[in-house]
Amino acid sequence: MASPTYTPRSTEDFWADTDRHLVRYAGAGTFTPEIITRAAGSFLYTESGREILDFTSGQMSAILGHSHPDIVATVRHQVGELDHLFSGMLSRPVVDLARRLAGTLPDPLEKALLLTTGAEANEAAIRMAKLVTGKHEIVSFARSWHGMTQAAASATYSAGRKGYGPAAPGNFAIPVPHTYRPDFTTATGELDWQRQLDFAFDLIDAQSVGSLAACIVEPILSSGGVVEPPPGYFAALHERCRERGMLLILDEAQTGLCRTGSWYAFERDGIVPDILTLSKTLGAGLPLAAVLTSAEIEQEAHDRGFLFFTTHVADPLVAAVGNTVLDVLIRDGLDVRAAELGAFLRRGLERIAERHNVVGDIRGRGLLAGLELVVDRATKQGSDELGAQVTRRCLELGLHMNIVQLPGMGGVFRIAPPLTATEDELSLGLSILDEAIGDAAARLR
């Protein structure tokens, strides 16, 4: 049946159509009860006329804010010139972006595959690692999130594992080195990550059938509660991989391209992964992702017939956007800006913690911050309801926040404003968060 001519529906009809026609895709989550009509900079605007400060950069992606003029200009130009090609054809934006991405990275990461989403990039990286090593077993963190397609979902443990049948064979989880909630501890009660890592690989070795291909991890586990392994951990993990002939894949979907105050989060640890995946931040809100690896690994993959031929591989429209993202990051020095704004944000969060005992921990790096809520600082007992109340109150006051609620943890706010945000905008968000926490905490008493 032909669709009727489009006419705007009433607000009541909009929500009725939502209930009747949309698949609910967020697990137990629900849709935000607002109709968003436009966005600009750090703000969203609703059909009812409300202005909402966006502290999640869309889906943690819009690092240049919404409707950045340079991105808008690039899209308008490129879509009128060349937007999509047969996947075996090449265009200048694609090759330029591959070359320029390699220029932001240490040797030997010089070969790029341009794709659409983080899940797709991780799928390709895992597929490449399996082919190159001739093995199939994959190790990842127990609170990881790498995507919802088969190999990526099989390496994801923070959510979405139950009810879908068997995961890909040979996937293993290792514990997350969490300094706020340590499992292995020293005599003074601090996290003993060396002993934890030894124990983890003792278990991996016991379970492996001798086919360990790769370890895929996030430098900062975002959906896992904004958990950052301590300095030294990734160097030791890299060595464990080397000992077993495994490749190390780093998933920098949310940490790559200046968000943490450096171009890549792995720079802190003095290591270079065998394969790096980028997504979210690379497209600044548009679907663009990349897999980067060495010429040696790419050659071996090619020799073995590496196949990842997708509909939107190497599309020129989003590649042109990726080039503009790099232009803006470099021109505006947004790595330095993210470090400075991150310090400003952290000081504000620390002041909130001084005023409210329900703030248990503040963590993260640059403009990726985590604030964990607890009902008791001594026991670190969390409360799903407390986090939900603060989230609702923030939205009522004009701030969009994202709360991560996982078993065994309190509610953790993932705070990731655009790198283009101003100090005044951060101050506004901090003020609203302060008020919302205060209101919710008062109900506990």
HELIX and SHEET records of a PDB file:
HELIX    1   1 THR A   11  HIS A   21  1                                  11    
HELIX    2   2 SER A   57  MET A   60  1                                   4    
HELIX    3   3 PRO A   69  GLU A   81  1                                  13    
HELIX    4   4 ARG A   92  GLY A  103  1                                  12    
HELIX    5   5 GLY A  118  THR A  133  1                                  16    
HELIX    6   6 GLN A  150  SER A  154  1                                   5    
HELIX    7   7 TRP A  193  GLN A  207  1                                  15    
HELIX    8   8 TYR A  233  GLU A  243  1                                  11    
HELIX    9   9 ALA A  265  ASP A  269  5                                   5    
HELIX   10  10 LYS A  280  GLY A  283  1                                   4    
HELIX   11  11 ALA A  295  ASP A  303  1                                   9    
HELIX   12  12 PRO A  316  ARG A  331  1                                  16    
HELIX   13  13 LEU A  334  ARG A  355  1                                  22    
HELIX   14  14 ASP A  384  LEU A  397  1                                  14    
HELIX   15  15 GLU A  423  LEU A  444  1                                  22    
SHEET    1   A 4 ILE A  36  ALA A  40  0                                        
SHEET    2   A 4 PHE A  43  THR A  46 -1                                        
SHEET    3   A 4 GLU A  51  ASP A  54 -1                                        
SHEET    4   A 4 LEU A 399  HIS A 400  1                                        
SHEET    1   B 7 LEU A 109  LEU A 115  0                                        
SHEET    2   B 7 ALA A 289  SER A 294 -1                                        
SHEET    3   B 7 ILE A 275  LEU A 278 -1                                        
SHEET    4   B 7 LEU A 247  ASP A 251  1                                        
SHEET    5   B 7 LEU A 212  VAL A 217  1                                        
SHEET    6   B 7 GLU A 137  PHE A 141  1                                        
SHEET    7   B 7 ASN A 171  ILE A 174  1                                        
SHEET    1   C 4 VAL A 359  ARG A 365  0                                        
SHEET    2   C 4 LEU A 368  LEU A 373 -1                                        
SHEET    3   C 4 GLY A 411  ILE A 415 -1                                        
SHEET    4   C 4 ASN A 402  VAL A 404 -1                                        
END                                                                             
